[in-house]
């Protein structure tokens, strides 16, 4: 009896400690939030990898190779410390340049093409790997100019409106019709329908030179789609202003101001990837700083953004040389490769910088889940132990 009480007391103490940790984290992150627990491994994938998307198992990460026009799979070991690569194959759409890959609910892949406007589907990618063309050519997108559908996302289950439906493929087009405007578009999975959801030449309060929508992420659980331009931070009235945008199913973009850590300099000026943690909806962006300066540290970094308060927390500072003012200093080049495992416990970020210590690899980081979930599990165990003691 005494040992049982001791076990229950210990479990309750753990729950209490977790509660304290949860409250501390809540103060930092508006009530909840996962965070990086540490670096695990760098798994080689070869050069020019771009895009990243896990399958439902959480063990297979798909990406594309810009140099070979090839869709590839990285099959992780159970501990995520190593992995093996496999060529899925793709073929060529002329001057194609595949730029991203997404996985739908059936496990099929969709690959957008940057230079030659197009979208390809691959069914059964780890089996027969059958490819089909959803669309190819600028005429499908309503124009004859140089369209650049750069990235893609799957519309969430609750994303239902006049411009997009659940399961549609959302494309961020960084040069619609002769590169005169930027756009976000929706395409039905079978290619039978297309809509231009939103277009712009400049964004609200954006004074930066590159407002192209190269970063997009979908919160499948909460039905929110986010867009961030390459240069997220502008100078407005002499002060830095950083914004992220939400996209409605009706094609409406809404700006949200981000509160960044107390850092000076040119913040978030070359964002090269964005992802949503599937457990808590937090938004994560990687910045490959274009213009390092002695007054701005870090130069290359990973930020976590609260989806409620839009307060950003610095998670990783990749700059090992504080104040380094030299471009090409051997820090990671993310190339729009960032993805969470479906359980939210691992974050993978690609590195294509040939001079960095993690060159041509997928960097794996452990993620601590939001304290609320951990706390509920601990309390549940405590109550179960108490029930057993009474019986």
C-alpha positions as CSV (number, residue, x, y, z in Angstrom):
1,X,0.0,0.0,0.0
2,X,2.8,2.4,0.9
3,X,4.6,1.9,-2.4
4,X,1.3,2.5,-4.3
5,X,0.8,5.8,-2.5
6,X,4.4,6.7,-3.2
7,X,3.9,6.0,-6.9
8,X,0.7,8.1,-7.0
9,X,2.3,11.0,-5.1
10,X,5.3,10.9,-7.5
11,X,3.0,11.0,-10.5
12,X,1.0,13.9,-9.0
13,X,4.2,15.7,-8.3
14,X,5.2,15.2,-12.0
15,X,1.8,16.6,-13.0
16,X,2.3,19.6,-10.7
17,X,5.8,20.3,-12.1
18,X,4.3,20.0,-15.6
19,X,1.6,22.4,-14.7
20,X,4.2,24.9,-13.6
21,X,6.1,24.4,-16.8
22,X,2.9,24.8,-18.7
23,X,2.1,28.0,-17.0
24,X,5.6,29.3,-17.7
25,X,5.3,28.4,-21.3
26,X,1.8,29.9,-21.5
27,X,3.2,33.3,-20.3
28,X,5.7,33.1,-23.1
29,X,3.4,31.8,-25.8
30,X,-0.1,33.1,-25.3
31,X,-1.4,30.0,-23.6
32,X,0.2,27.1,-25.4
33,X,3.0,26.2,-27.8
34,X,5.6,23.6,-28.8
35,X,9.3,24.5,-28.9
36,X,12.6,23.1,-30.1
37,X,14.2,20.6,-27.8
38,X,17.4,20.1,-29.7
39,X,19.3,19.1,-32.8
40,X,19.2,15.4,-33.6
41,X,20.9,14.7,-37.0
42,X,21.7,15.8,-40.5
43,X,20.6,13.2,-43.0
44,X,22.2,13.5,-46.5
45,X,19.8,14.0,-49.4
46,X,22.0,15.3,-52.2
47,X,22.2,18.8,-53.8
48,X,19.5,21.3,-54.7
49,X,16.7,19.7,-52.6
50,X,13.6,21.9,-52.3
51,X,10.2,21.5,-50.8
52,X,9.4,19.1,-48.0
53,X,6.2,17.1,-47.1
54,X,5.7,14.1,-44.9
55,X,3.3,11.2,-45.6
56,X,0.7,10.1,-43.1
57,X,3.2,7.6,-41.5
58,X,5.6,10.4,-40.6
59,X,8.5,8.3,-41.7
60,X,8.7,9.3,-45.4
61,X,9.6,12.8,-46.4
62,X,9.1,13.8,-50.0
63,X,11.1,16.5,-51.7
64,X,12.2,17.5,-55.2
65,X,15.6,18.0,-56.8
66,X,16.0,21.1,-58.9
67,X,19.1,19.7,-60.7
68,X,17.5,16.4,-61.8
69,X,13.8,17.4,-62.0
70,X,13.3,14.3,-59.8
71,X,10.8,13.7,-57.0
72,X,12.6,11.9,-54.2
73,X,11.7,10.2,-50.9
74,X,13.7,10.2,-47.6
75,X,12.8,7.2,-45.5
76,X,13.7,8.0,-41.9
77,X,14.8,5.4,-39.4
78,X,12.5,5.1,-36.4
79,X,14.8,7.2,-34.3
80,X,15.2,9.9,-37.0
81,X,19.0,9.8,-36.7
82,X,19.5,8.4,-40.2
83,X,17.6,7.6,-43.4
84,X,17.8,6.3,-46.9
85,X,16.8,8.1,-50.1
86,X,14.7,6.7,-53.0
87,X,14.0,8.2,-56.4
88,X,10.3,8.4,-57.2
89,X,10.9,9.7,-60.7
90,X,9.0,12.5,-62.4
91,X,10.0,13.1,-66.0
92,X,10.4,16.5,-67.5
93,X,7.9,19.3,-68.5
94,X,10.4,21.1,-70.7
95,X,12.2,23.9,-68.8
96,X,10.3,22.7,-65.7
97,X,12.1,23.4,-62.5
98,X,9.8,21.6,-60.0
99,X,9.7,23.8,-56.9
100,X,7.6,22.1,-54.2
101,X,5.7,18.9,-53.2
102,X,2.6,18.3,-51.2
103,X,0.8,15.2,-50.0
104,X,-3.0,14.8,-50.1
105,X,-5.2,12.7,-47.8
106,X,-4.8,9.7,-50.1
107,X,-1.1,9.8,-50.0
108,X,-0.8,11.2,-53.6
109,X,1.8,13.9,-54.5
110,X,1.3,17.2,-56.3
111,X,4.3,19.0,-57.7
112,X,4.1,22.6,-59.1
113,X,6.5,23.8,-61.8
114,X,8.0,27.2,-61.6
115,X,9.5,28.1,-65.0
116,X,7.1,26.1,-67.1
117,X,3.7,26.7,-65.5
118,X,2.3,23.3,-64.6
119,X,1.1,20.9,-61.9
120,X,1.8,17.2,-61.9
121,X,0.2,14.4,-59.7
122,X,1.9,11.2,-58.7
123,X,-0.3,8.4,-57.3
124,X,1.1,5.5,-55.2
125,X,4.5,7.3,-55.0
126,X,6.1,4.5,-52.9
127,X,4.7,1.8,-55.2
128,X,3.9,2.0,-58.9
129,X,4.4,5.8,-58.9
130,X,2.1,6.7,-61.7
131,X,2.4,10.3,-63.0
132,X,-0.3,12.4,-64.6
133,X,-0.5,16.1,-65.6
134,X,-3.1,18.2,-63.8
135,X,-2.4,21.1,-66.0
136,X,0.5,22.4,-68.2
137,X,0.9,25.8,-69.8
138,X,0.0,29.4,-69.1
139,X,-3.3,29.2,-71.0
140,X,-4.8,27.1,-68.1
141,X,-4.1,29.9,-65.7
142,X,-5.9,32.5,-67.8
143,X,-3.0,34.1,-69.5
144,X,-0.2,33.8,-72.0
145,X,2.7,35.3,-70.0
146,X,5.4,33.8,-67.8
147,X,3.5,32.3,-64.9
148,X,5.4,31.0,-61.9
149,X,3.4,28.7,-59.6
150,X,6.2,28.3,-57.1
151,X,4.7,26.5,-54.1
152,X,1.6,24.5,-53.2
153,X,-0.6,23.6,-50.3
154,X,-3.7,21.3,-49.8
155,X,-6.8,23.3,-48.9
156,X,-7.9,22.2,-45.4
157,X,-11.1,20.2,-44.7
158,X,-13.0,23.3,-43.4
159,X,-11.6,25.6,-46.2
160,X,-14.9,25.9,-48.1
161,X,-15.8,29.0,-50.1
162,X,-16.5,30.4,-53.5
163,X,-12.8,30.4,-54.5
164,X,-11.5,27.2,-53.0
165,X,-12.9,23.9,-51.7
166,X,-11.4,21.3,-49.3
167,X,-8.7,19.3,-51.1
168,X,-8.1,21.9,-53.8
169,X,-4.5,22.6,-54.6
170,X,-3.5,26.1,-53.6
171,X,-0.7,27.6,-55.6
172,X,1.4,30.7,-54.7
173,X,2.3,32.3,-58.0
174,X,5.3,34.7,-57.8
175,X,4.7,36.0,-61.3
176,X,1.2,35.8,-62.8
177,X,0.9,36.7,-66.5
178,X,4.2,38.2,-67.6
179,X,5.4,38.7,-64.0
180,X,3.3,41.9,-63.6
181,X,1.4,40.7,-60.5
182,X,1.6,38.1,-57.7
183,X,-1.2,35.7,-57.0
184,X,-2.6,32.8,-55.1
185,X,-4.7,30.4,-57.1
186,X,-6.8,27.3,-56.5
187,X,-6.9,24.2,-58.8
188,X,-9.1,21.2,-58.5
189,X,-7.2,18.0,-58.0
190,X,-8.4,16.7,-61.4
191,X,-7.6,19.9,-63.2
192,X,-11.2,20.6,-64.1
193,X,-11.3,24.0,-62.4
194,X,-9.1,27.0,-61.8
195,X,-9.6,30.3,-59.9
196,X,-7.4,33.3,-59.2
197,X,-8.0,33.8,-55.5
198,X,-6.0,37.0,-54.8
199,X,-3.7,39.2,-56.8
200,X,-1.4,42.1,-55.8
201,X,1.6,44.2,-57.0
202,X,2.2,45.6,-53.5
203,X,1.0,44.5,-50.1
204,X,-0.5,46.7,-47.4
205,X,2.3,48.6,-45.5
206,X,4.9,46.8,-47.6
207,X,7.8,48.9,-48.7
208,X,10.2,46.0,-49.5
209,X,11.2,45.2,-53.1
210,X,10.0,41.6,-53.1
211,X,6.4,40.9,-52.0
212,X,6.2,37.7,-54.0
213,X,4.2,34.9,-52.2
214,X,6.9,32.2,-52.0
215,X,5.9,31.0,-48.5
216,X,2.6,29.4,-47.8
217,X,1.5,27.0,-45.1
218,X,-1.9,25.4,-44.2
219,X,-3.2,24.5,-40.7
220,X,-5.2,21.4,-41.7
221,X,-6.7,21.1,-38.2
222,X,-8.0,24.6,-37.8
223,X,-8.6,25.4,-41.4
224,X,-6.2,28.4,-41.7
225,X,-4.0,29.2,-44.7
226,X,-1.0,31.5,-44.2
227,X,1.0,33.4,-46.8
228,X,4.3,35.3,-46.2
229,X,6.2,37.2,-48.8
230,X,10.0,36.7,-49.1
231,X,10.6,40.0,-47.4
232,X,8.2,40.1,-44.4
233,X,9.7,43.2,-42.7
234,X,9.2,46.7,-44.0
235,X,10.2,50.1,-42.6
236,X,7.0,52.1,-42.0
237,X,7.3,55.6,-40.4
238,X,10.9,54.9,-39.5
239,X,10.0,51.7,-37.7
240,X,10.2,48.0,-38.7
241,X,6.9,46.4,-39.5
242,X,6.7,42.6,-40.0
243,X,3.5,41.0,-41.4
244,X,2.0,37.6,-42.1
245,X,-1.2,37.2,-44.1
246,X,-4.1,34.8,-43.7
247,X,-6.1,33.7,-46.8
248,X,-9.8,33.1,-46.7
249,X,-11.7,30.6,-48.9
250,X,-13.2,33.6,-50.6
251,X,-9.7,34.8,-51.6
252,X,-9.4,37.6,-49.1
253,X,-5.9,38.4,-47.6
254,X,-5.8,39.8,-44.1
255,X,-2.6,41.2,-42.7
256,X,-1.4,40.4,-39.1
257,X,1.4,42.3,-37.5
258,X,4.1,40.1,-35.9
259,X,5.8,41.1,-32.7
260,X,9.4,40.1,-33.0
261,X,12.0,39.7,-30.3
262,X,13.9,42.8,-29.3
263,X,16.4,42.7,-32.1
264,X,17.6,45.5,-34.3
265,X,18.4,45.4,-38.0
266,X,16.8,44.0,-41.2
267,X,14.6,41.3,-39.7
268,X,13.0,38.6,-41.9
269,X,14.3,39.9,-45.2
270,X,14.6,36.5,-47.0
271,X,12.1,34.1,-45.7
272,X,12.7,30.6,-47.3
273,X,10.1,28.4,-45.8
274,X,7.1,28.3,-43.5
275,X,5.3,25.4,-41.8
276,X,2.5,24.9,-39.2
277,X,2.9,22.5,-36.3
278,X,-0.1,20.1,-36.6
279,X,-0.5,19.8,-32.8
280,X,-0.8,23.4,-31.7
281,X,-1.2,25.5,-34.9
282,X,2.0,27.5,-34.3
283,X,3.6,29.0,-37.4
284,X,7.3,28.5,-38.0
285,X,9.4,30.5,-40.5
286,X,13.1,30.3,-41.5
287,X,15.0,33.4,-42.5
288,X,18.0,33.2,-44.7
289,X,19.2,36.7,-44.2
290,X,20.1,38.4,-47.5
291,X,22.0,41.4,-46.0
292,X,24.0,40.5,-42.9
293,X,24.9,43.5,-40.8
294,X,27.0,44.1,-37.7
295,X,24.0,45.4,-35.9
296,X,21.7,42.5,-36.5
297,X,22.1,39.1,-34.9
298,X,21.0,36.5,-35.8
299,X,21.6,36.5,-39.6
300,X,20.0,33.1,-40.2
301,X,17.3,32.0,-37.9
302,X,14.1,30.0,-37.1
303,X,11.2,31.7,-35.5
304,X,8.0,30.3,-33.9
305,X,4.9,32.5,-34.2
306,X,1.8,32.3,-31.9
307,X,-1.2,32.0,-34.2
308,X,-3.4,33.9,-31.7
309,X,-1.2,36.8,-30.6
310,X,1.3,36.7,-33.5
311,X,4.2,37.1,-31.1
312,X,7.4,35.5,-32.4
313,X,10.0,33.6,-30.4
314,X,13.5,33.0,-31.7
315,X,13.9,29.2,-31.7
316,X,17.3,28.7,-33.4
317,X,20.1,31.1,-34.2
318,X,22.2,29.6,-37.0
319,X,24.7,32.4,-36.9
320,X,27.9,31.1,-35.2
321,X,29.7,34.3,-35.9
322,X,27.9,37.2,-34.2
323,X,27.8,40.3,-36.3
324,X,29.2,38.6,-39.4
325,X,28.8,41.0,-42.3
326,X,29.8,38.7,-45.2
327,X,27.3,37.0,-47.4
328,X,27.8,33.4,-48.3
329,X,29.3,32.7,-44.8
330,X,28.5,29.0,-44.8
331,X,25.2,29.2,-42.9
332,X,22.2,27.0,-43.9
333,X,20.4,27.9,-47.1
334,X,16.9,26.5,-46.5
335,X,15.5,26.5,-50.0
336,X,11.8,26.3,-48.9
337,X,12.3,22.9,-47.3
338,X,10.6,22.8,-43.9
339,X,8.1,20.3,-42.6
340,X,6.7,18.8,-39.3
341,X,6.0,15.1,-38.8
342,X,2.2,14.5,-38.5
343,X,2.6,14.0,-34.7
344,X,4.4,17.4,-34.4
345,X,7.4,15.9,-32.6
346,X,10.0,16.4,-35.3
347,X,10.9,19.4,-37.4
348,X,12.9,18.9,-40.6
349,X,14.7,21.8,-42.4
350,X,16.6,21.4,-45.6
351,X,20.1,22.9,-46.1
352,X,21.4,23.4,-49.7
353,X,24.4,25.6,-48.8
354,X,27.5,23.7,-50.1
355,X,29.7,25.5,-47.6
356,X,27.8,24.8,-44.4
357,X,28.5,22.0,-41.9
358,X,25.1,20.5,-42.8
359,X,25.4,20.9,-46.5
360,X,22.9,19.0,-48.7
361,X,21.1,17.4,-45.8
362,X,17.8,17.5,-44.0
363,X,18.4,18.8,-40.5
364,X,16.2,17.0,-37.9
365,X,15.2,18.8,-34.7
366,X,13.2,17.3,-31.8
367,X,10.1,19.3,-30.8
368,X,8.5,19.4,-27.3
369,X,4.7,19.3,-27.6
370,X,2.5,21.9,-26.1
371,X,2.4,21.7,-22.3
372,X,-1.4,21.5,-22.3
373,X,-1.3,18.1,-23.9
374,X,1.5,16.8,-21.7
375,X,-0.2,18.1,-18.6
376,X,-3.5,16.3,-19.5
377,X,-1.7,13.1,-20.0
378,X,0.0,13.4,-16.6
379,X,-3.2,14.3,-14.8
380,X,-5.0,11.4,-16.5
381,X,-2.3,9.0,-15.2
382,X,-2.6,10.6,-11.7
383,X,-6.4,10.1,-11.6
384,X,-6.1,6.5,-12.9
385,X,-3.6,5.7,-10.1
386,X,-5.9,7.2,-7.5
387,X,-8.8,5.1,-8.8
388,X,-6.7,1.9,-8.6
389,X,-5.7,2.8,-5.0
390,X,-9.3,3.2,-3.9
391,X,-10.3,-0.1,-5.5
